[in-house]
Amino acid sequence: MAAVESVDPQASDRDRRMSLGAHLRELRRRLAIAAAALIVGMIIAFIVTEPIIELLSVPIRIIAEQEGRTYTGLNFTTVTSGFDLRMRIAFAIGLLISAPVWLWQLWGFVMPGLTKKEIRYTWGFLGAAIPLFFGGCTVAFFVMPHVIEVMASFVPTGMAQFFDYSSYYDFVFKFLLVVGIAFVLPVFLVALNLAGVMSGREILKGWRIAILICTVFAAITTPPADVFSMLLLMASMIVLYFAATFISMLFDRRKRKRDAASGTIPESV
């Protein structure tokens, strides 16, 4: 009997009590709460879609002023286009507004199955990834008008460029999302270091490849003619890479000291 109890000493009391059906019922309950929070967030976001559309349309207004023509905004070609754009914006903003609720529900469902060390690492990962993601979105938001203006400059003289609402929104949303995720990638390097997959020195050895990847990513994401936006994005990613390398090397140093104190390895290693 004692052998059976010692199979998983880190398992929580809830995991030992709850059956598969109970886990599924709890998952359904937490998903329902998350969905309700998303709906409330979408309703709130739907109310403020007008200023958001105006904000996203600023580059179009600037282009119209530069060309000396009247600003007409986005083009809506179907009966339901306006509602469709507002719903898509409401979903994206509502997802962000309700993030504290659905993240907490996800965390509440997963946390009982994690060890204390895994819980600490998860909190650290979220604490670093979330600000970096929004930081990346902020950088992308300030770079985006330059990108649109540069691309519009390639329209032949005498020709008019019309911005379809769907294509324009997809471009803006994907641009913000891609840059935001790119800013989170250094956190994965630190996570790999904590997991023992890569040491800080191994991460540093790949600095040439990392700089090349950052340069290529910035060149692909931004127009070739917009050198300023490319350099800004590239420099931000390179700084984050070296920051992740520095943090990983600090973790390695602390681990060596801890192992030396416990007698696992000599202190001089």
C-alpha positions in Angstrom: 0.0 0.0 0.0 2.9 2.3 0.8 4.4 1.7 -2.6 1.2 2.8 -4.3 1.1 6.1 -2.4 4.7 6.9 -3.3 4.2 6.6 -7.0 3.5 10.4 -7.5 4.3 12.3 -4.3 3.9 15.6 -6.0 0.4 15.0 -7.2 -2.2 17.3 -5.6 -5.1 16.0 -3.5 -7.5 17.2 -6.2 -5.8 15.1 -8.9 -6.0 12.0 -6.7 -9.7 12.7 -5.9 -11.1 13.8 -9.3 -12.0 11.3 -12.0 -11.8 11.9 -15.7 -15.4 12.9 -15.8 -14.9 15.4 -13.0 -11.9 16.9 -14.9 -14.0 17.3 -18.0 -16.8 18.9 -16.1 -14.4 21.4 -14.5 -12.9 22.1 -18.0 -16.3 22.8 -19.3 -17.1 25.1 -16.4 -13.9 27.0 -16.9 -14.4 27.3 -20.7 -17.9 28.6 -20.1 -16.5 31.3 -17.8 -13.8 32.2 -20.3 -16.3 32.4 -23.1 -18.6 34.6 -21.1 -15.7 36.9 -20.3 -14.8 37.1 -24.0 -18.4 38.0 -24.9 -18.5 40.8 -22.4 -15.1 42.0 -23.6 -16.4 42.0 -27.2 -19.5 44.0 -26.2 -17.3 46.6 -24.6 -14.9 46.6 -27.5 -17.7 46.9 -30.0 -18.8 50.2 -28.4 -15.3 51.7 -29.0 -14.6 50.4 -32.5 -15.3 53.8 -34.0 -12.2 55.5 -32.5 -10.1 52.4 -33.2 -11.0 52.4 -36.9 -10.1 56.1 -37.0 -6.8 55.4 -35.3 -6.0 52.6 -37.7 -6.9 54.8 -40.6 -4.4 57.6 -39.7 -1.8 56.4 -42.3 -4.5 56.5 -45.1 -5.3 60.1 -44.0 -1.6 61.1 -44.2 -1.3 59.5 -47.7 -4.4 61.4 -48.9 -3.0 64.7 -47.6 0.4 64.1 -49.2 -1.3 63.4 -52.6 -3.5 66.5 -52.2 -6.8 64.6 -52.4 -9.8 64.3 -50.1 -9.6 61.7 -47.4 -12.2 59.0 -48.1 -11.1 56.3 -45.6 -11.5 52.6 -46.1 -13.6 51.1 -48.8 -16.6 49.0 -47.9 -17.9 47.0 -50.9 -20.7 44.9 -49.4 -23.8 45.6 -47.3 -22.4 43.9 -44.2 -18.8 45.2 -44.6 -19.1 47.8 -41.8 -20.5 45.3 -39.3 -18.0 42.7 -40.3 -15.1 45.0 -39.6 -16.5 46.1 -36.3 -17.0 42.4 -35.2 -13.4 41.5 -36.2 -12.0 44.4 -34.3 -14.3 43.6 -31.3 -13.1 40.0 -31.2 -9.4 41.0 -31.2 -9.8 43.8 -28.6 -12.3 41.6 -26.6 -9.7 38.8 -26.5 -7.2 41.3 -24.9 -9.7 42.8 -22.5 -10.8 39.3 -21.3 -7.3 38.0 -21.1 -7.0 38.2 -17.3 -10.1 36.0 -16.9 -9.4 33.3 -19.5 -5.7 33.2 -18.6 -6.7 32.7 -14.9 -9.2 30.0 -15.9 -6.5 28.2 -17.9 -4.0 28.6 -15.1 -6.5 27.3 -12.5 -7.1 24.2 -14.5 -3.4 23.4 -15.2 -1.8 24.6 -12.0 -2.8 21.6 -9.7 -0.9 19.2 -12.0 2.3 21.2 -11.8 5.1 21.0 -9.4 6.2 24.1 -7.4 9.2 24.6 -9.6 7.1 24.4 -12.8 4.6 26.9 -11.3 7.4 29.3 -10.5 8.8 29.0 -14.1 5.4 29.5 -15.6 4.7 32.7 -13.6 8.2 33.9 -14.7 7.4 33.1 -18.3 4.1 34.9 -18.3 5.5 37.8 -16.4 8.1 38.3 -19.1 6.2 37.2 -22.2 3.1 39.4 -21.8 4.9 42.8 -21.5 7.3 41.8 -24.3 4.3 40.9 -26.6 2.6 44.3 -25.9 5.9 46.0 -26.3 6.3 44.4 -29.7 2.8 45.4 -30.7 3.6 49.0 -29.6 6.8 49.1 -31.8 4.8 47.6 -34.7 2.1 50.2 -34.3 4.6 53.1 -34.6 6.4 51.4 -37.5 3.2 50.5 -39.4 2.4 54.0 -40.7 5.8 54.3 -42.3 5.4 50.9 -43.9 2.0 51.8 -45.4 3.3 55.2 -46.6 6.3 53.7 -48.2 4.3 51.0 -50.0 1.8 53.6 -51.2 4.6 55.6 -52.7 5.0 52.8 -55.3 1.6 53.5 -56.8 2.1 54.9 -60.3 1.6 58.7 -60.8 -2.0 59.5 -61.7 -3.3 56.3 -60.3 -5.6 56.0 -57.2 -5.1 53.5 -54.5 -8.2 52.2 -52.7 -7.8 50.5 -49.3 -10.3 47.6 -49.0 -11.3 47.3 -45.3 -10.7 43.5 -45.1 -7.2 43.5 -46.7 -6.2 46.6 -44.7 -7.4 45.1 -41.4 -5.7 41.8 -42.1 -2.4 43.5 -42.9 -2.5 45.6 -39.7 -3.6 42.7 -37.4 -1.0 40.3 -38.8 1.7 42.9 -38.7 1.0 43.6 -35.0 0.7 39.9 -34.2 3.9 38.9 -36.0 6.1 41.6 -34.4 4.5 40.9 -31.0 5.4 37.2 -31.2 8.9 38.0 -32.4 9.5 40.0 -29.3 8.5 37.0 -27.2 11.0 34.6 -28.8 13.9 35.6 -26.4 11.8 34.3 -23.5 11.8 30.9 -25.2 15.6 31.0 -25.2 15.6 31.6 -21.5 13.0 28.8 -21.1 15.3 26.4 -23.0 18.1 27.4 -20.7 16.1 26.8 -17.6 15.1 23.4 -19.0 18.8 22.5 -19.5 18.5 22.2 -23.3 20.9 25.1 -24.0 23.5 26.9 -21.9 24.0 30.6 -22.0 27.4 30.2 -23.8 25.7 28.0 -26.4 23.1 30.7 -27.0 25.9 33.3 -27.3 27.8 31.2 -29.8 25.0 31.6 -32.3 25.0 35.4 -32.2 26.0 35.6 -35.8 23.0 33.5 -36.9 20.7 35.4 -34.5 21.7 38.7 -36.0 21.2 37.3 -39.5 17.7 36.0 -38.6 16.8 39.4 -37.0 18.0 41.2 -40.1 16.1 39.0 -42.5 12.9 39.1 -40.4 13.1 42.9 -40.2 13.7 43.1 -44.0 10.8 40.8 -44.8 8.4 42.5 -42.4 9.1 46.0 -43.5 9.3 47.5 -47.0 12.8 47.5 -48.6 12.6 51.3 -49.0 11.8 52.0 -45.4 15.3 51.6 -43.9 14.4 53.4 -40.6 11.6 50.9 -39.7 13.8 48.0 -40.6 16.7 49.2 -38.4 14.3 50.0 -35.5 12.8 46.5 -35.6 16.1 44.8 -36.2 17.8 46.6 -33.3 14.9 45.9 -30.9 15.1 42.1 -31.6 18.9 42.0 -31.4 18.8 43.8 -28.0 16.3 41.3 -26.7 18.4 38.4 -28.0 21.5 39.6 -26.1 19.3 40.3 -23.0 18.1 36.7 -23.1 21.7 35.5 -23.5 22.8 37.6 -20.5 20.0 36.3 -18.3 20.7 32.7 -19.3 24.4 33.1 -18.4 23.4 34.5 -15.0 21.2 31.5 -14.5 24.1 29.2 -15.5 26.4 30.9 -13.0 23.9 30.6 -10.2 23.4 26.9 -11.0 27.1 26.3 -11.0 27.4 27.9 -7.6 24.5 25.9 -6.2 26.0 22.7 -7.5 29.4 23.5 -6.1 27.9 24.3 -2.7 26.1 20.9 -2.7 29.3 19.1 -3.8 27.9 18.0 -7.2 30.6 19.6 -9.2 33.9 21.4 -8.3 33.5 25.1 -7.8 36.2 25.8 -10.5 34.1 24.2 -13.3 
